[in-house]
Amino acid sequence: MDHDKLVRRLNSVGKQAFVDYYELFEKHSQGRFSKDEVINELERCGVSNPAGAAIRAGSAKAIFDAGLELAALAIVVQSRRVPASTSEAARRLLRLRE
């Protein structure tokens, strides 16, 4: 997956959602949560309706499956259109995983 496709996938997930639900998406990519479980959790938390949650789950899994989750976090850190708290959370996740 090239950089442009990564950015499109990350935007499909939503930068803030990617950071807020990073561990959920990570567990899904590891097979510890099914797609339906991820969709239900995102819906339960009010993040998305079922169709939107399915898109978010699929795009996040594609990022993890390509091994680009740290690159995605770096994009969030550099983004000027996310809240400072989201950038800081992404920075913390990067530090923990590097």
C-alpha positions in Angstrom: 0.0 0.0 0.0 1.5 3.3 -1.0 1.3 6.5 1.0 -1.7 7.9 -0.9 -3.7 4.7 -0.4 -2.7 4.7 3.3 -4.0 8.2 3.7 -7.3 7.3 2.0 -7.7 4.2 4.2 -6.9 6.3 7.3 -9.4 8.9 6.3 -12.0 6.1 5.8 -11.4 5.0 9.4 -11.2 8.6 10.7 -8.0 9.8 12.3 -9.5 10.3 15.7 -11.4 6.9 15.6 -8.2 5.2 14.5 -6.4 6.5 17.6 -9.3 6.1 20.0 -10.0 2.5 19.0 -6.4 1.6 18.0 -6.3 -1.4 20.4 -9.7 -2.7 19.2 -8.6 -2.5 15.5 -5.2 -4.1 16.5 -7.0 -7.0 18.1 -9.3 -7.4 15.1 -6.3 -7.6 12.8 -4.8 -10.3 15.1 -8.0 -12.3 14.9 -8.9 -11.8 18.5 -12.1 -9.9 17.6 -14.4 -10.6 14.6 -15.5 -7.9 12.3 -19.0 -8.2 13.7 -17.7 -7.6 17.2 -15.8 -4.5 16.1 -18.9 -3.2 14.3 -21.0 -3.8 17.4 -18.5 -2.0 19.6 -18.2 1.0 17.3 -22.0 1.2 17.1 -22.4 0.8 20.8 -20.0 3.6 21.5 -21.9 5.9 19.0 -18.9 6.1 16.6 -20.8 4.9 13.5 -23.9 3.3 12.2 -23.4 -0.4 11.1 -22.5 0.5 7.6 -20.0 3.1 8.6 -18.6 0.9 11.3 -18.0 -1.9 8.7 -16.1 0.5 6.5 -14.0 1.7 9.5 -13.3 -1.9 10.5 -12.3 -3.0 7.1 -10.0 0.0 6.4 -8.3 -0.3 9.8 -7.7 -4.0 9.3 -6.2 -3.2 5.9 -3.8 -0.7 7.5 -2.7 -3.3 10.1 -2.5 -6.1 7.6 -0.1 -4.0 5.5 2.0 -3.3 8.6 1.4 0.4 8.3 -0.2 1.1 11.7 2.8 3.1 12.9 2.9 5.1 9.7 -0.8 5.9 10.1 -0.1 7.0 13.7 2.7 9.3 12.4 0.3 10.8 9.9 -2.2 11.6 12.8 0.6 13.1 14.8 1.4 15.5 11.9 -2.2 16.3 11.1 -3.3 19.8 11.9 -7.0 18.9 11.6 -7.3 16.7 14.7 -7.6 17.8 18.3 -4.4 18.2 20.2 -5.5 15.4 22.5 -5.7 13.0 19.5 -2.3 14.0 18.3 -0.9 13.4 21.8 -2.6 10.0 22.1 -1.2 9.0 18.7 2.3 10.2 19.9 2.0 8.0 23.0 0.9 5.0 21.0 3.9 5.5 18.7 6.3 5.6 21.6 4.9 2.5 23.1 5.1 0.5 19.8 8.4 1.7 18.4 
